[in-house]
Structure formats: C-alpha cells, structure tokens
C-alpha cells in the first residue's frame, strides 16, 4: 500500500540552526606523487597487439632465442627502448 507523504515545513529557527551547522568543505592536503613500482604486478593495463605472420614469426624466434615468453620478450624490449628514448639508461 502506498503511503502519501505530507510536506513538512521548517521554522526559520530550524533553518538557521541547519545553516549554522554547515561546514565549509576543506580541501585535503595534496598527496605527494606516487612513483610507480617497476616490480609490481602487471595488472594496470592490458592491450591487444595484432601482428602479421612475419612479425609473429620474428617474435617467436627472438623469444625462443632469449629464453623468454613472447609477452616477456615484448615487455623486455619495450622497457629497453623506452629507457633509451627517455634517457633513463641504467
């Protein structure tokens, strides 16, 4: 069964108490920038990389030669190249 609501009117005194009790929002202190951990789990972002037959074969051979999985090889080479491009050589 549906109950009909009856509007409630607030007195001027009740409105003043409500307004006086309101707080001005305070911005939280800015947090220092979190530096990503290079050894954390690889769950941040996933991508699909379409390869043609030549690229796929090249990837398989290079991964087998270095003893890495194909994804591990892609990750290794990407990190190497990114460090080189950004001047972060270690």
Secondary structure, DSSP 8 states (H G I E B T S, - for coil): -----------HHHHHHHHHH----------------TTS-S-S--------HHHHHHHHHHHHHHT--HHHHHHHHHHHHHHHHHT---
